[in-house]
Amino acid sequence: YPDDPYDRYWHPSGDIDGVVTVARDNMSFIKNFTDIPGLALAHAITPVSTNATTLTVPLYLKDDTYYYNFYFSEVLEAAYQNKSRSFDFLVDGEKLNDYGSIIPPYQSYWSNYNHRGRRLTAGSNISLVNTANASLPPILNAMEVFKLIKRGLANGTNEND
């Protein structure tokens, strides 16, 4: 995966009910990132209705402990300048943004990650919920959800990669 420094494969998640994909208004900055491919931030999903206050991403996982990274980057310069998009990050209804509400930066990104692991089930949901002063619905550019494998690899990747 030549575009990703950690050999991750980034692909669209497919159809999610009530969600639309929006394109970034300026792509000139995406080559500047070293830990996530800029193309993973080129688009975002947001609720179809501009009046929506919640974006829910269903997770189809087996019950286990998972780690996650969620990436947020404002796609519209005007929205960032007006600070009209801000939201909270909830997992199964529990607010988890420890550093305050998320206001996605423009031509950069903000990541919400879980480095301790969290028990998730087949019915778990990630919700992005607008704050009281938000006038635009939440967005999500990219996400990773993974679990650690407790056994070693027999034939690992090429160490010269």
C-alpha positions as CSV (number, residue, x, y, z in Angstrom):
1,Y,0.0,0.0,0.0
2,P,2.3,2.7,-1.3
3,D,0.2,5.6,0.0
4,D,0.2,4.6,3.6
5,P,3.3,4.6,5.8
6,Y,2.0,1.7,7.9
7,D,0.7,-0.5,5.0
8,R,-2.9,0.1,5.9
9,Y,-5.5,-0.4,3.3
10,W,-8.1,2.5,3.1
11,H,-11.3,2.0,1.3
12,P,-14.9,3.4,1.4
13,S,-17.1,1.7,3.9
14,G,-20.0,1.3,1.5
15,D,-23.6,2.5,2.0
16,I,-24.7,3.7,5.4
17,D,-28.4,4.7,5.6
18,G,-29.0,8.4,5.9
19,V,-25.4,9.4,5.1
20,V,-24.0,11.3,2.1
21,T,-20.4,11.7,1.0
22,V,-19.0,15.3,0.7
23,A,-15.9,16.3,-1.2
24,R,-13.2,18.6,0.1
25,D,-13.1,22.1,-1.5
26,N,-9.3,22.3,-1.6
27,M,-7.0,19.3,-2.1
28,S,-3.7,21.1,-2.2
29,F,-2.7,20.2,1.4
30,I,-3.2,16.4,1.4
31,K,0.4,15.6,0.4
32,N,1.7,17.1,3.7
33,F,0.7,14.3,6.0
34,T,3.1,11.5,7.1
35,D,0.9,9.3,9.4
36,I,-2.3,9.0,7.3
37,P,-2.7,9.2,3.6
38,G,-4.2,12.5,2.5
39,L,-6.6,10.7,0.2
40,A,-8.2,9.2,3.3
41,L,-9.2,12.7,4.2
42,A,-10.3,13.8,0.8
43,H,-14.0,13.1,1.5
44,A,-16.2,12.9,4.6
45,I,-19.5,11.4,5.4
46,T,-22.3,13.5,7.0
47,P,-26.0,13.0,7.5
48,V,-28.2,13.6,4.4
49,S,-30.3,16.2,6.3
50,T,-28.5,19.4,7.1
51,N,-30.8,19.6,10.1
52,A,-29.5,16.3,11.5
53,T,-27.7,16.6,14.8
54,T,-26.3,13.0,15.0
55,L,-24.2,10.8,12.8
56,T,-24.2,7.2,13.9
57,V,-21.8,4.7,12.5
58,P,-22.9,1.1,13.2
59,L,-20.1,-1.4,13.9
60,Y,-20.5,-5.0,12.8
61,L,-18.0,-6.7,15.1
62,K,-17.7,-9.8,17.2
63,D,-17.7,-9.1,20.9
64,D,-14.1,-8.4,21.8
65,T,-11.7,-5.6,22.9
66,Y,-11.0,-3.2,20.0
67,Y,-8.8,-0.1,19.4
68,Y,-9.9,2.7,17.2
69,N,-8.7,5.9,15.5
70,F,-11.2,8.3,14.0
71,Y,-10.1,11.2,11.8
72,F,-11.9,14.5,11.4
73,S,-11.0,17.2,8.9
74,E,-13.3,20.1,7.8
75,V,-14.0,19.9,4.1
76,L,-15.3,23.5,3.8
77,E,-13.2,26.5,4.6
78,A,-16.2,28.6,5.4
79,A,-17.5,26.1,8.0
80,Y,-14.1,26.2,9.8
81,Q,-13.9,30.0,9.7
82,N,-17.4,30.3,11.2
83,K,-16.8,27.4,13.7
84,S,-20.2,26.2,12.7
85,R,-19.4,22.5,13.1
86,S,-18.7,21.1,16.5
87,F,-19.8,17.8,18.0
88,D,-19.1,15.2,20.7
89,F,-17.8,11.6,20.3
90,L,-19.9,8.9,21.9
91,V,-19.4,5.1,22.0
92,D,-22.6,3.3,23.0
93,G,-24.0,6.5,24.5
94,E,-20.9,7.4,26.6
95,K,-19.2,10.7,25.8
96,L,-15.5,10.0,25.2
97,N,-13.9,13.2,23.9
98,D,-11.7,14.0,26.9
99,Y,-10.4,17.3,25.4
100,G,-13.7,19.1,24.7
101,S,-15.9,19.1,21.7
102,I,-14.5,18.3,18.3
103,I,-14.2,21.2,15.9
104,P,-12.6,19.6,12.8
105,P,-9.6,21.7,11.5
106,Y,-9.4,22.9,7.9
107,Q,-6.4,21.7,5.9
108,S,-5.3,19.5,8.8
109,Y,-6.9,16.8,10.8
110,W,-7.8,15.9,14.4
111,S,-7.7,12.3,15.6
112,N,-9.7,10.6,18.4
113,Y,-8.0,7.4,19.3
114,N,-8.4,4.7,21.9
115,H,-5.0,3.4,23.0
116,R,-6.3,1.3,26.0
117,G,-8.8,-0.8,24.1
118,R,-12.5,-0.9,24.7
119,R,-15.0,-3.7,24.8
120,L,-17.3,-3.5,21.8
121,T,-20.1,-5.8,20.8
122,A,-21.9,-6.6,17.6
123,G,-24.5,-3.9,18.4
124,S,-22.0,-1.1,19.3
125,N,-22.5,2.3,17.8
126,I,-20.2,5.3,17.4
127,S,-22.2,8.5,17.5
128,L,-21.1,12.0,16.7
129,V,-23.6,14.4,18.3
130,N,-23.8,18.1,17.7
131,T,-23.1,20.6,20.5
132,A,-25.7,23.3,21.3
133,N,-23.9,26.0,19.2
134,A,-23.3,23.9,16.0
135,S,-25.2,24.9,12.9
136,L,-23.8,22.1,10.6
137,P,-24.1,18.4,11.1
138,P,-21.1,16.2,12.2
139,I,-18.7,14.8,9.7
140,L,-16.3,11.8,9.7
141,N,-13.4,11.5,7.2
142,A,-11.8,8.2,8.1
143,M,-11.8,5.5,10.8
144,E,-9.8,2.5,11.8
145,V,-11.2,-0.2,14.1
146,F,-8.8,-3.1,15.0
147,K,-7.9,-5.7,17.6
148,L,-4.6,-7.0,18.7
149,I,-3.7,-10.6,17.7
150,K,-2.1,-12.4,20.6
151,R,0.0,-14.8,18.6
152,G,3.1,-14.0,16.6
153,L,3.3,-14.0,12.8
154,A,4.9,-17.0,11.2
155,N,5.9,-15.1,8.1
156,G,5.9,-11.4,8.9
157,T,6.1,-8.7,6.4
158,N,9.4,-7.9,4.7
159,E,11.6,-6.1,7.3
160,N,13.2,-4.1,4.4
161,D,9.8,-2.5,3.4
